């Protein structure tokens, strides 16, 4: 009798758990847009998706893929591939694939308005029918960002900020609130010059600051006088800061600080993040699905995931980047590393597409100083 009661209790408990999972699945299904519901079986049949981008770390990608697959029930055999390169390299590879008509990637996510505009004109992107983009469009427009729906959407944005290691010699009382602070003479032998010739986002930052009255020529002269190391990618620059090889970086990402603190919590006490009173340049990362891609429906579905809260939480929680989703509240763990956009002067570009014509002269000026 006792065993029978235990069996009944276990049976009832199992039924309750099963019921809870069923209710959860029904709630999730009810939250899906009609577009997502139509894409799920098509994506499942394609069996894989590849996104190329300059941002998502391995840690983020290792969470994003499983979260995407689980949320839409794509199955254990579905393959998620994250291909990460520099901004210029991302654009170069996808441009080559478009020209050749042979594709290895499905989705491109990068901050490169000029590229997207030119590619859209030649019909290089799949037309989107998004049920989630409407939640981002208003704030992205208000922030002066580039997008071109129904071909190009804007899932996230970041801005370059000064970061430094307060535990390094001479850095205890150091702080940055202006560009003058980041290039002061006392920093000789402690700085990094971000190689703008290899980065669309660095170059657009320079152009935007110049358009908004910041004398970049004077900043380059002062930075050059500090005898900087030239480096391109944010991760190796962050390691230079951590090791005290170069304890201050004028342009890095708060997300890189965040990721290193997650690995070594003690770094939270010594790694500092500043901002520039002159203004912060917001760099929206656009995304599109390539026409001719091997998995176009899975690509469309991935963009839907990146545009809804569940996907945004993974990316913001992994990279500490900003979202233009209306009413969005980021995960608590990432909040201390996110710039409060309401408290800062924010810059865009007067013409995101036309700015590409300025790339060569802007980069040539930089090369005269640093190469």
N, C-alpha and C positions, 0 to 999 in steps of 0.2 A: 504493500500500500504506500509505504514511504517512497519507494523507488518510482512508483507510478506518479506520485505527486511531483517528484523532482522532474520526471520526464515531461509531465504536463507543463510545469513552469518553464522548462527549457524550450518546449515547443511554442508556448505562448510568447516567450521572449524573442525567439527567432522570428516569429510571425510579426511581432511589433517592429523589429529591426528591418525586416523585409518591407514592411509597410512604410516605414520612415524613408527608406531609400526610394521606394516607388513614388512617395509624395514629393521628395526632393527632385526626382527626375521629372515629375510632372510640372513642378514649379519652374524648373530650368527650361523645360520645353515651352512653357507658356511665355517665358521671357524672351525666347528666341524670336527674331524678326522673320517675316515670311521669306526674305532673301536668304537668311542663314539656313532655314529649314530646307529650302530648295537646293542649296549648295552642298549640304552635308553628304548626301549619297553620291554626288558627283566627285567630291573631294576624296571620299572613301575609296571610290573606284580608281582614282588616279594614284592613290597610295603614298604620295610623298609631296613635299614642298621644300624649296630652297629660297632663302632670303639672303641677299647680299647687302651689307651695310658696314659703316665704319665704327659702330658704337657698341653693340651688344657683346659684353664680356662672355667668357665661357660659362661663368656662374649663372648669368642671366639667361643665356641660351639653354642651359641645362634645366632651367625651371620653365622657360617659355614653351619649349617643345612639348613636354609632358602635359602642361596645363592646357595647351591648345588641343592636344589629342584627346585628353580626358573630357574637356568641356563639351566637345562636339561628338564624343563617342566614336572616334575614328578608328579605334582598334589598335591592338598591340603591334601589328605589322606596319603601321603607318610610320613613315620616316620624315623627321624634321631636320633640316640641314641649315646651319647658320654659317655663312661665309663672311668673314670680317677682314676688311682691308682699309687703307686710308681713304679719305674722301675722294682724292684725285684718282686713285687706283680703282675705286668702285665705279666711278663714272667712266673711266677709260675702258674697263672690261665690258661694261654693259653697252657702251657705244660700239665697241668692236663686234659684240654679238649681234647688235641690231644691224650693223652694216653687212655682216656675213650671213645674216638670216639663220644662224644656228645658235641655239640657246642652251645654256647649262643652268640658268637661274630663272626663277619665276617672279620674284618680288624684289624690287630695288627700294631701299630706304636710305636716303642721304640728303644733306642740305645742299642742293644744287639747282636753284630755280632756272638758270639759263639752260642747263642741260634738259630739264623737264619740258621747258617751253619748246625747244627745238625738236625734241623727240616726239612730243605730242603733235606738232605740226606735220611730221612725216608719218603719222599714224602708227607709232611704235607701241602704244599702250592699249590694253583692253578697256572697253567702256565699263564703268562700274555702275552697279545699282545698289547703293549702300543703304541699309536701314539704320546705321549708327552715325554716319557722317554729320547728320543734322545737329547732333549734340556738341559738335566742335566748331562748326562753321562760323558762328557769330563771334566768338572770342578770338578765333584766328584772324578774322577780318579786322576786328577792333585793334588787334596787336600789330597790324600792318604786315602780316605774313603772306607769303605767296602760296597759292594752291590753285588747282585748275580742275575742279570737279565737273564732270564725272570721270575724269581720267587720272587726276592727281589729288591725293588727300594729304592731310597733315596730322600724323598721330602724336608727335612730340616735338619738344624744342629744348635747347640748352643755350648757355651763355658762358663765355670764358671769364674766369675769375682768378685773382691772385691767390696762390697758396704758398705757405711757408712752414718751416719746421722751427718752432720756438726753442727747441732743445739744442740747436746747433750753436757753435761759438758766435757771440755777437748778436744773436737773434732773440734774446729773452724779451726785450722791450720793443721789438719791431712790430709794426702793423702797417697795413695798406688801406687807405681810403681814397687815394687819388693816384693818377699815373706818375706824378712827381715822386710819390713814396716808393714806387716800384722800380725806379731807375736812379735813385739817389747815389752819389759818389761812394758812400760808405759800403755799398754792396759789391764793390770791386772783387771779382773772383767768386761771387756767390750766385750769379744769375744764369738764366737760360734764355736764349733767343729762339722763339718758335719759328720754324722754317716755313714762311708763308708760301714759298714757291711750290710746295707739295700739298697744299691744303686750300680747298675752296672756302672753308669756313673761316680760316685765319684771314684770307684775303678779303672776304666780304666784311669781316670785322674791321679791318683797316679802312676799307672804303666807307663804311657807315660812320666810323668815328670821324674821318675827315670831313664827311658831309655835315656832321653835326658840330663842327668847330674845333675839333681836337687836332693840334699840330703834330702829326705823326712824324714828320721829318725831325723835329726837335726831340721827340721821344726816342727815335732810332739813334740819333747822335748820343744821347745820354746813356742809352742802353749799351751801345757799342763801347763807350768809355768804361763800362764795368767789366769788360773782357768776358763776355758770356760764352757758354757752350751752345752750339747750334744743334737743336734736336727737333724732330717732327712730331712723333706720336706722344700722346698724353701719358701712357703707362710708363715708358722709360723715363720721362721727365719726372713723374711722381716718385719713381725709385731713387732718382738723383736727390730729390728733396728729402726723402726719408733717410737716406744714407748720409746726408750732410755734404755729399759731393758738390751739390748746388742747392743750397737750402731755400731758395725762393724761385718760384716760377710765375712770371707775369700773367700767363694764360694757361690755365688748366681747367679741369672740370671738378666741381664739388663732388660729383659722383665717384671720381677716382679716389678722393679722400675717404668717402663713405665705404667703398669696397675694401680699402686697405684696413680701415678701422674694424670692419666685420671680421677680417682675418686675424687682426691683432688689436684687441680692444684698448690696450694701453696707448696706442697711437692717438686716441681721441684727446688725450691731454696735451699733446705737443704739435699736432698738425692743425694749422689755422687756415681759415678761408676768409678772404676780404671781398670788397667790391669797390667799384669806381664811382665817385660822385659825379664824374663827367657824364656817366651813363653806361648802361649795360646793353650790348647788342644781342638781341634775341635771334637765335638761329633755328628756325623751324626746319625739321627734317621731314621732307616730303616722301611719299610712297606711291608706287604704281605697280601694276601687273603688266608684264611684258607680253605683247601680242606675238604669238608663236612659241610661248613658253611651254615646256613639257607638262606642267600641271597648273593650268590657268584657273580652274575652279577652286583648287586648294589654295592658290594664291589669293583669290578673291576672299575666301573664307578666312585666311590668315589676317588680311586687312580688317575684316569685320571684327575679329578678336582683338586686334590692336586698338580698335576704335571704341570698344566697349569697356566697362569698368574692370571686368575680370582680367583682360589682357593688359590694360593700362596699369593696374596694380602690380602685375609682375614686372613690367618694364620700369616703372617709377621705383618700385621696391628694390630693383636690382641696380639701377643706374642713377637714381636721384636726379632725373630729368623732369622738365615741366610738361604739363598737359594743358591743352586748351578746351578740355571737356567741361561743359557748363555744370557748375555745382560740384565739381570733383574735389574730394578730400583724399590726399595721399596717405599711404600707410604710415602709421606713427613712427616706425623705425627710420623712415627716410626724411621725415619732416625737418629735423635739425639741419639737414644738408641742402634743403631747397631754398632758393632765393624767394623772399616774399615780394612778389612782383608789384604789390600795391605800394611798397615803400621805396621804390627805385625809379629813376628816370630810365625808360626803356627806349631803345632805338631799333629801327628796322632799316630798310633801304628805300630811297625815293623810287628806285626802279630796280627790282631784284633781277630782272632779266637783262636790262641794259647794262647793269654793272659788270657783266662779263667782258664788255669791251674795255673796261678799265684794268682788267687783270694784268695784262702785260706791262703797262707803264708803272703800275703800283709795285709789281714784283721786281721790275728792273731797278726801281729806286731802292728797294730793300737789298737787292744783290750788290749794289754799289757800296752799301754800308758793311755788309756782313760776309761777302765772299771774296 
